[in-house]
Amino acid sequence: MSAEFTDIPFNPVQEQHVVCGAIPAGFGAPVFVANPDAQAADLRELLQLYPLLPATLKSAHQLKEEGLRASNLFRPDAYVLGPPQTVTVPKMTVRPGHTLHGWDEVVFPPSPVYRVSDAVAFSTQPGADEVQAVRRAAIKWAQDVRDDPDTVILAVSTIGSPTAATPLERTTPYEIALTSASGRKKWHQLINPEWDERYQRQIQRAHPGLGTLKDAPCFRQVADVLLHKLRGKRVVTYGRNVQYAAIYTALEYAWAGDSLPNGTLWPDTAATLTALSRSRWECARLRHGEFDNDWDSAEGHFALPAEEPAAGALDRCRMTATLLHRMADPALRYAELNARAERAVRDGRSHTPRPLVGQRLSRIAASRDAVLERSQGSCENPSCPDPRYTSARSRNGSYLLEVDHVDDHARGGEDLPRAMIALCPNCHALKTRGTVTEEFRALLRTTALARHHELLPHAL
């Protein structure tokens, strides 16, 4: 969360510059550099830490210009620094009688890149199996995060902006919180941002329980404590880029007494990157988007969920912990999908004729997803001789299961999870093309309803 100011002309206390773009150390993907020769000689040693960007990797913008998109924009294959650009920092008055002269800076703005070989036509939407595989990967991620003893959840409250209109508006933390994956407080620290007290009073009016910032330590006094608490940890944030950039810039300013325009490299950058690379940084907001599975066809990626309402850093850590719990618990997910399916039925979106080859009735996607969630990779036919062989997964990562209506959908069978069942291909073929007795159908009907009622109460 970054505080926005009203009715107060911008007037920082010190010479403070815009946030650097935060070179992604610890993001779990390799970093390359593009066209490094334009940089100063004293930085060549730093640039030699990174290999040159191969032609097999391109940015989302480059892919879009070719009518393509990455298979999943939320999971970059690598990051690239550059190509270098020259930016002009304008002349400005910091305070009466003190003016900073403008200068030019060569910057290497970092950005994600993707394998061209995995790209698809921009208009291509993911199929049902692919969507289900992405959701399951997000669920598995949440389960792993909750089970990992090295997980910490981080939230940073800041003033300033990483995309500031003037170079003076340096992003500065004024509150940092750390919790465990379950939301238990591990560290909560107010930070004196060393800005004009008028800004601090406005923050405190918005958050009356926050405390007095002017009596808090500045970031340089707590930086070592924070880095010690993050070292070797799996750092989960809701909005990794912004939170990471805030810490990056604060370290840069604390250690070097300055921070430069987005993407600037200098010899001391290596020290900042080394400190941040000792932790693994992951984004709960991106995984949340995969979990919700709402495809944004105009942008070519899953929709990013809205950020949580403005709240203190500790509360935001706990919101993230609650999200992890909801994503990791199959019963909660099943209840959510079942409620979505019931709303669709009430809204008249079930059994609506839709043109295909001939006529076919519309089906509710949430119902199918709920049944797959309930099955957990096992055929739900109680008499299946090998119900778990489907857990081997298909090539795209989805379970080898087929969801069917116990009573034929075309003849009025309910389009709700309680009346649907997940079957392995063998049992599905038996039900749809074999000689199906009423006893077998009754067994499936009873099983589906029993599993439905067994799972729902656990979500309450």
Secondary structure, DSSP 8 states (H G I E B T S, - for coil): -EE---SS----SS----------TTSSS-EEES-GGGS-GGGHHHHTTS-B--TTEE-HHHHHHTTEE-S-TTS-SEEEE-S-EEEEE--EEEETTEEE--EEEEE--EEEEEEGGG-EETT----HHHHHHHHHHHHHHHHHHHH-TTEEEEEEEEES-TT-SSTT---EEEEEEEE-TT--EEEEEE----S-HHHHHHHHHHSTTS--STTS--HHHHHHHHHHHHTT-EEEESSHHHHHHHHHHHHHHHHHS---STTB--TTHHHHHHHHTTSEEEEHHHHHHHHHT-EETTTTEE-------S--HHHHHHHHHHHHHHHH-HHHHHHHHHHHHHHHHHTT-SS-EEESSSEEE---HHHHHHHHHHHTTS---TT-S-TTGGGG--TTS--S-EEEESS-GGGT---SGGGEEEE-HHHHHHHHHS---HHHHHHHHHHHHHHHHHHGGGG-
